Amino acid sequence: MFLGYGRLSAMHEFTPEVEALAKEVLAYSLERLKSDPPLDGPRSAEDLFNEVGNTITAKGLGGQKALEVFTEVLAKACISTDHPRNLAFIPSAPSEFANLFDLVVGASALYGGSWQEGAGAVFAENQALRWLSDLAGLPQSAGGVFVQGGTIGNLSALVVARAEARKKFPDTKRFAVACSEEAHSSIVGAASVMDVDVLKIATDEDGKLQGEAVGDAIDKLHANSEVRVFAVVATSGTTNLGIIDNLESVGKAAHDRGIWFHVDGAYGLAALCAPSVRPLFKGVEAADSFIVDPHKWLFAPFDACALVYRDPKLAKDVHTQHASYLETLQDESWNPSDYAIHLTRRVRGLPFWFSLAAHGVDAYTEAMERSLTVAKQAAELVKKHPNLELFREPELSIVAFTRKGWEKSDYQKWSDKLLADQIGFIPPSSHEGKPILRFAIVNPWTKISDIEMILATL
Ligand SMILES: *Cc1c(COP(=O)(O)O)cnc(C)c1O
């Protein structure tokens, strides 16, 4: 008899042991959802090893013990990205519904790569994508897929853009992607993967990329070299300061020259659902592709980036993988695998879909307007603060400022202490070499009193 039979059955059957563990897992998950999480913070690998040792063993720790190692030690060595005073980078704020539904997705072994295997789930994901596409004003024929993050979204879109440029300009020796100095690091990363150049274009004095500068820079490059721009990327808004490029003029500069127009809205395009700032995105409707991360400012858990193409057929031609074992899938049905650089995929858009379907879109508008209001109020408090200088009026929900008389090391010391004291998590950033602090407010539960608490330490 197979010696491992007992262990194997515990791995694949709902034994009493599994049932007991299920209760503990659910109890922990519910507790995590119910009570405000502490901020927590990192520990060194050495320190963690001294406490938990090697957790991978021949006989296994057993479910309860492994869960305990996680809940008592490892989870506490992870910063809570959804804490209302975690204003670092771009934090997260998944809704309770979205988090709960993530448990359902985890329990369901759904395959999100093809219509044949995941039709119902893909149908739901596509409705969520449709909502975003409609907000942006793209045609009904637009469509796309949820990918892991903005980095993969940008790369996947740019690969399609280059394929288009190759069709139009087959003799081109070398391609370049154009973007501003403030574009996200993933654009340079994509260019490096694709082995293309990056044409960085200066922004205006307000930090925005303008169509005129884009047109001039491209014309100059084309006149003086063999390098041809295959895509223009506008950012809406930038990760550091939340600045929205002039989408209308940048899109026109691209299209006047037959060039693909991509909008990187990983953080900011979420605010398309907020009427108070919707006009700032004028011009997004001309995008050939755009991305927005529901895991940033649309109350979804990690990891989900919505990637939408004006003409998804172009993406399908580029991204569909061909193999004898996949041919059976290649018909007219909508296979999410065909629209980005991936094959097997989790239906990562489903927690977002569930929350949106359950709450309705008005709740999203309200939550979005709330974080925009808190950002405005925070900017006012910074202006009144005797030691602080507001760096720039926030356009969206990122509030950047400096502390009078502080060096780079003072900012870091303050930030380290803020986390050690469990008040907040706000690592310093910089702009043009000068240190700044920034609040990235994407959590509707971040209240002005949270901001006051942080400002009192400055
Ligand atoms: C966060 C961000 C990205 C990268 O997204 P990931 O989901 O972290 O991969 C790209 N562009 C902008 C503007 C961003 O803010």
The ligand as a Tripos MOL2 file, in Angstrom:
@<TRIPOS>MOLECULE
LIG
   15    15     1     0     0
SMALL
NO_CHARGES

@<TRIPOS>ATOM
      1 C1          1.7770   51.9600   -9.3550 C.3       1 LIG1
      2 C2          1.9670   52.4690  -10.7230 C.ar      1 LIG1
      3 C3          2.3840   51.6240  -11.7620 C.ar      1 LIG1
      4 C4          2.7960   50.1980  -11.5110 C.3       1 LIG1
      5 O1          1.7390   49.4310  -11.0890 O.3       1 LIG1
      6 P1          1.9840   48.0590  -10.2790 P.3       1 LIG1
      7 O2          0.6000   47.5810  -10.0530 O.co2     1 LIG1
      8 O3          2.7140   48.4450   -9.0250 O.co2     1 LIG1
      9 O4          2.8000   47.1810  -11.1470 O.co2     1 LIG1
     10 C5          2.4520   52.1230  -13.0410 C.ar      1 LIG1
     11 N1          2.1370   53.4100  -13.2730 N.ar      1 LIG1
     12 C6          1.7550   54.2640  -12.3170 C.ar      1 LIG1
     13 C7          1.3930   55.6720  -12.6690 C.3       1 LIG1
     14 C8          1.6520   53.8230  -10.9970 C.ar      1 LIG1
     15 O5          1.2730   54.6790  -10.0280 O.3       1 LIG1
@<TRIPOS>BOND
     1     1     2 1
     2     2     3 ar
     3     2    14 ar
     4     3     4 1
     5     3    10 ar
     6     4     5 1
     7     5     6 1
     8     6     7 2
     9     6     8 1
    10     6     9 1
    11    10    11 ar
    12    11    12 ar
    13    12    13 1
    14    12    14 ar
    15    14    15 1
@<TRIPOS>SUBSTRUCTURE
     1 LIG1         1 GROUP 0 **** ****
